[in-house]
Amino acid sequence: MTDDVATRQDQDERADLHDAFYGALLDKIKQDRYPSLMMLDMLEQLMWGHERQATVEALLDKIKSERYPSPAMLRRLARLAG
């Protein structure tokens, strides 16, 4: 096995692990009525560029479902969407 192949396999494995963890965290945030700030911070730190849309949509759903959404959630969403 060449170094290039081993490097590519390592990158693929890391991407798979990232996708699994990001997906599990996003699902947990969607399910929790009031997700913890730690989970939201971690999701934001973990997300890759193409995952921004899914993250914004999940937070939008949270805001739409609350009569009085939290200011922290509104600021987070404004930062991610803007």
N, CA, C and O atoms as a DFTB+ gen file, in Angstrom:
328 C
 N C O
     1  1       0.852      -1.170       0.000
     2  2       0.000       0.000       0.000
     3  2       0.902       1.238       0.000
     4  3       1.840       1.337       0.790
     5  1       0.609       2.147      -0.870
     6  2       1.410       3.365      -0.944
     7  2       0.970       4.346       0.131
     8  3      -0.107       4.225       0.714
     9  1       1.835       5.314       0.373
    10  2       1.509       6.345       1.369
    11  2       0.275       7.134       0.969
    12  3      -0.526       7.512       1.824
    13  1       0.113       7.385      -0.331
    14  2      -1.054       8.128      -0.814
    15  2      -2.349       7.375      -0.538
    16  3      -3.348       7.973      -0.136
    17  1      -2.329       6.066      -0.753
    18  2      -3.519       5.246      -0.505
    19  2      -3.829       5.212       0.988
    20  3      -4.986       5.337       1.390
    21  1      -2.802       5.044       1.801
    22  2      -3.001       5.015       3.257
    23  2      -3.526       6.352       3.749
    24  3      -4.408       6.399       4.607
    25  1      -2.990       7.440       3.209
    26  2      -3.452       8.771       3.601
    27  2      -4.909       8.967       3.206
    28  3      -5.703       9.503       3.979
    29  1      -5.254       8.534       2.007
    30  2      -6.645       8.671       1.534
    31  2      -7.594       7.839       2.397
    32  3      -8.692       8.290       2.725
    33  1      -7.178       6.635       2.762
    34  2      -8.016       5.790       3.616
    35  2      -8.207       6.429       4.985
    36  3      -9.298       6.387       5.554
    37  1      -7.128       7.025       5.513
    38  2      -7.223       7.707       6.802
    39  2      -8.179       8.894       6.705
    40  3      -8.990       9.112       7.604
    41  1      -8.089       9.653       5.630
    42  2      -8.987      10.790       5.430
    43  2     -10.438      10.337       5.311
    44  3     -11.335      10.963       5.876
    45  1     -10.667       9.256       4.580
    46  2     -12.025       8.723       4.436
    47  2     -12.579       8.254       5.780
    48  3     -13.745       8.489       6.096
    49  1     -11.736       7.592       6.564
    50  2     -12.171       7.113       7.878
    51  2     -12.507       8.285       8.792
    52  3     -13.506       8.251       9.510
    53  1     -11.679       9.310       8.766
    54  2     -11.932      10.496       9.592
    55  2     -13.221      11.190       9.153
    56  3     -13.992      11.655       9.992
    57  1     -13.455      11.261       7.849
    58  2     -14.680      11.881       7.342
    59  2     -15.902      11.074       7.777
    60  3     -16.926      11.648       8.147
    61  1     -15.797       9.752       7.734
    62  2     -16.909       8.902       8.175
    63  2     -17.194       9.104       9.662
    64  3     -18.353       9.199      10.064
    65  1     -16.147       9.169      10.473
    66  2     -16.320       9.390      11.908
    67  2     -16.923      10.771      12.175
    68  3     -17.793      10.924      13.032
    69  1     -16.454      11.761      11.438
    70  2     -17.007      13.108      11.561
    71  2     -18.497      13.098      11.233
    72  3     -19.311      13.627      11.991
    73  1     -18.846      12.495      10.101
    74  2     -20.246      12.455       9.674
    75  2     -21.124      11.774      10.718
    76  3     -22.232      12.233      10.998
    77  1     -20.630      10.677      11.295
    78  2     -21.404       9.957      12.307
    79  2     -21.610      10.820      13.551
    80  3     -22.719      10.897      14.079
    81  1     -20.543      11.465      14.016
    82  2     -20.642      12.276      15.228
    83  2     -21.476      13.530      14.986
    84  3     -22.339      13.872      15.794
    85  1     -21.218      14.212      13.875
    86  2     -21.988      15.411      13.546
    87  2     -23.471      15.058      13.419
    88  3     -24.326      15.770      13.946
    89  1     -23.775      13.964      12.725
    90  2     -25.162      13.546      12.534
    91  2     -25.848      13.212      13.843
    92  3     -27.002      13.583      14.057
    93  1     -25.138      12.507      14.728
    94  2     -25.717      12.154      16.029
    95  2     -25.976      13.408      16.860
    96  3     -27.012      13.524      17.514
    97  1     -25.036      14.338      16.830
    98  2     -25.198      15.571      17.595
    99  2     -26.330      16.431      17.026
   100  3     -27.118      16.999      17.783
   101  1     -26.412      16.524      15.712
   102  2     -27.496      17.287      15.092
   103  2     -28.857      16.666      15.427
   104  3     -29.809      17.386      15.730
   105  1     -28.951      15.344      15.375
   106  2     -30.206      14.664      15.728
   107  2     -30.590      14.946      17.181
   108  3     -31.757      15.199      17.481
   109  1     -29.611      14.903      18.074
   110  2     -29.870      15.158      19.487
   111  2     -30.374      16.588      19.687
   112  3     -31.303      16.819      20.461
   113  1     -29.766      17.536      18.993
   114  2     -30.184      18.931      19.101
   115  2     -31.596      19.114      18.553
   116  3     -32.382      19.881      19.110
   117  1     -31.917      18.430      17.490
   118  2     -33.273      18.514      16.933
   119  2     -34.301      17.941      17.894
   120  3     -35.413      18.462      17.986
   121  1     -33.955      16.879      18.613
   122  2     -34.896      16.210      19.511
   123  2     -35.107      16.961      20.824
   124  3     -36.212      16.968      21.367
   125  1     -34.059      17.588      21.330
   126  2     -34.150      18.269      22.619
   127  2     -34.878      19.598      22.464
   128  3     -34.574      20.388      21.570
   129  1     -35.822      19.827      23.330
   130  2     -36.542      21.098      23.264
   131  2     -35.591      22.265      23.543
   132  3     -35.640      23.301      22.881
   133  1     -34.723      22.064      24.543
   134  2     -33.739      23.078      24.900
   135  2     -32.346      22.441      24.881
   136  3     -31.835      22.031      25.923
   137  1     -31.742      22.360      23.709
   138  2     -30.414      21.737      23.648
   139  2     -29.394      22.558      24.442
   140  3     -29.495      23.781      24.537
   141  1     -28.428      21.864      25.000
   142  2     -27.437      22.557      25.823
   143  2     -26.538      23.443      24.967
   144  3     -26.309      23.184      23.785
   145  1     -26.043      24.485      25.600
   146  2     -25.115      25.380      24.912
   147  2     -23.849      24.643      24.501
   148  3     -23.275      24.931      23.451
   149  1     -23.411      23.694      25.321
   150  2     -22.220      22.924      24.986
   151  2     -22.431      22.144      23.688
   152  3     -21.548      22.118      22.830
   153  1     -23.598      21.508      23.540
   154  2     -23.875      20.762      22.309
   155  2     -23.945      21.702      21.108
   156  3     -23.420      21.385      20.040
   157  1     -24.585      22.845      21.275
   158  2     -24.680      23.812      20.179
   159  2     -23.307      24.349      19.796
   160  3     -22.994      24.485      18.613
   161  1     -22.484      24.656      20.807
   162  2     -21.124      25.132      20.534
   163  2     -20.319      24.068      19.803
   164  3     -19.617      24.360      18.835
   165  1     -20.429      22.835      20.275
   166  2     -19.679      21.747      19.664
   167  2     -20.120      21.520      18.218
   168  3     -19.286      21.318      17.335
   169  1     -21.416      21.555      17.981
   170  2     -21.926      21.376      16.627
   171  2     -21.368      22.462      15.711
   172  3     -20.934      22.188      14.592
   173  1     -21.389      23.690      16.203
   174  2     -20.895      24.812      15.405
   175  2     -19.402      24.677      15.120
   176  3     -18.949      24.996      14.021
   177  1     -18.646      24.212      16.090
   178  2     -17.209      24.039      15.903
   179  2     -16.893      22.877      14.969
   180  3     -15.911      22.917      14.227
   181  1     -17.730      21.842      15.009
   182  2     -17.487      20.642      14.205
   183  2     -17.918      20.769      12.757
   184  3     -17.337      20.137      11.874
   185  1     -18.929      21.577      12.509
   186  2     -19.533      21.571      11.179
   187  2     -18.546      22.003      10.105
   188  3     -17.713      22.889      10.299
   189  1     -18.675      21.342       8.975
   190  2     -17.918      21.704       7.791
   191  2     -18.817      22.609       6.966
   192  3     -20.020      22.685       7.218
   193  1     -18.258      23.284       6.002
   194  2     -18.989      24.270       5.217
   195  2     -20.320      23.782       4.683
   196  3     -21.323      24.491       4.763
   197  1     -20.335      22.576       4.138
   198  2     -21.572      22.061       3.546
   199  2     -22.617      21.690       4.595
   200  3     -23.777      21.462       4.252
   201  1     -22.227      21.625       5.860
   202  2     -23.164      21.278       6.928
   203  2     -23.832      22.500       7.543
   204  3     -24.752      22.371       8.350
   205  1     -23.378      23.661       7.168
   206  2     -23.948      24.901       7.699
   207  2     -25.452      24.966       7.436
   208  3     -26.217      25.357       8.319
   209  1     -25.877      24.591       6.246
   210  2     -27.300      24.658       5.882
   211  2     -28.152      23.797       6.819
   212  3     -29.190      24.246       7.305
   213  1     -27.716      22.572       7.069
   214  2     -28.476      21.679       7.952
   215  2     -28.526      22.230       9.375
   216  3     -29.547      22.118      10.053
   217  1     -27.436      22.816       9.818
   218  2     -27.388      23.393      11.157
   219  2     -28.336      24.580      11.260
   220  3     -29.095      24.694      12.223
   221  1     -28.292      25.453      10.279
   222  2     -29.180      26.625      10.269
   223  2     -30.641      26.179      10.231
   224  3     -31.471      26.731      10.953
   225  1     -30.963      25.196       9.406
   226  2     -32.352      24.714       9.325
   227  2     -32.826      24.150      10.658
   228  3     -33.964      24.389      11.061
   229  1     -31.965      23.405      11.347
   230  2     -32.341      22.842      12.646
   231  2     -32.619      23.957      13.655
   232  3     -33.583      23.881      14.417
   233  1     -31.779      24.988      13.660
   234  2     -31.985      26.098      14.593
   235  2     -33.204      26.927      14.215
   236  3     -33.921      27.416      15.088
   237  1     -33.440      27.087      12.918
   238  2     -34.653      27.791      12.470
   239  2     -35.909      27.078      12.957
   240  3     -36.857      27.714      13.419
   241  1     -35.905      25.751      12.850
   242  2     -37.050      24.972      13.333
   243  2     -37.267      25.197      14.828
   244  3     -38.403      25.316      15.287
   245  1     -36.169      25.254      15.583
   246  2     -36.276      25.508      17.025
   247  2     -36.916      26.874      17.283
   248  3     -37.820      26.995      18.109
   249  1     -36.450      27.884      16.582
   250  2     -36.967      29.242      16.778
   251  2     -38.432      29.335      16.379
   252  3     -39.220      29.979      17.071
   253  1     -38.804      28.704      15.280
   254  2     -40.197      28.737      14.821
   255  2     -41.139      28.047      15.796
   256  3     -42.313      28.406      15.892
   257  1     -40.628      27.060      16.517
   258  2     -41.494      26.292      17.414
   259  2     -41.691      26.960      18.772
   260  3     -42.542      26.532      19.552
   261  1     -40.926      27.989      19.059
   262  2     -41.014      28.667      20.356
   263  2     -41.747      29.994      20.230
   264  3     -41.522      30.759      19.293
   265  1     -42.603      30.244      21.165
   266  2     -43.302      31.542      21.169
   267  2     -42.319      32.670      21.468
   268  3     -42.377      33.742      20.866
   269  1     -41.417      32.404      22.406
   270  2     -40.399      33.378      22.785
   271  2     -39.025      32.709      22.695
   272  3     -38.497      32.231      23.698
   273  1     -38.458      32.678      21.505
   274  2     -37.133      32.026      21.378
   275  2     -36.080      32.767      22.194
   276  3     -36.169      33.976      22.412
   277  1     -35.098      32.021      22.630
   278  2     -34.066      32.634      23.475
   279  2     -33.211      33.605      22.663
   280  3     -32.935      33.371      21.486
   281  1     -32.804      34.679      23.295
   282  2     -31.913      35.624      22.618
   283  2     -30.596      34.968      22.182
   284  3     -30.047      35.296      21.130
   285  1     -30.103      34.042      23.002
   286  2     -28.855      33.354      22.645
   287  2     -29.027      32.541      21.360
   288  3     -28.137      32.523      20.510
   289  1     -30.159      31.877      21.223
   290  2     -30.418      31.094      20.012
   291  2     -30.573      32.023      18.800
   292  3     -30.082      31.716      17.714
   293  1     -31.243      33.138      18.987
   294  2     -31.397      34.099      17.895
   295  2     -30.043      34.654      17.449
   296  3     -29.779      34.784      16.254
   297  1     -29.188      34.981      18.426
   298  2     -27.851      35.497      18.080
   299  2     -27.024      34.440      17.357
   300  3     -26.323      34.747      16.393
   301  1     -27.105      33.208      17.820
   302  2     -26.364      32.117      17.191
   303  2     -26.819      31.934      15.748
   304  3     -26.001      31.815      14.836
   305  1     -28.107      31.914      15.559
   306  2     -28.652      31.727      14.209
   307  2     -28.281      32.893      13.296
   308  3     -27.936      32.690      12.132
   309  1     -28.352      34.101      13.819
   310  2     -27.970      35.278      13.022
   311  2     -26.508      35.195      12.601
   312  3     -26.157      35.533      11.471
   313  1     -25.665      34.745      13.514
   314  2     -24.242      34.617      13.199
   315  2     -23.996      33.556      12.132
   316  3     -23.199      33.760      11.216
   317  1     -24.684      32.422      12.255
   318  2     -24.490      31.324      11.289
   319  2     -25.101      31.650       9.926
   320  3     -24.534      31.308       8.888
   321  1     -26.239      32.302       9.936
   322  2     -26.939      32.559       8.683
   323  2     -26.400      33.799       7.957
   324  3     -26.532      33.930       6.740
   325  1     -25.799      34.693       8.721
   326  2     -25.381      35.962       8.137
   327  2     -23.979      35.939       7.708
   328  3     -23.474      36.937       7.194
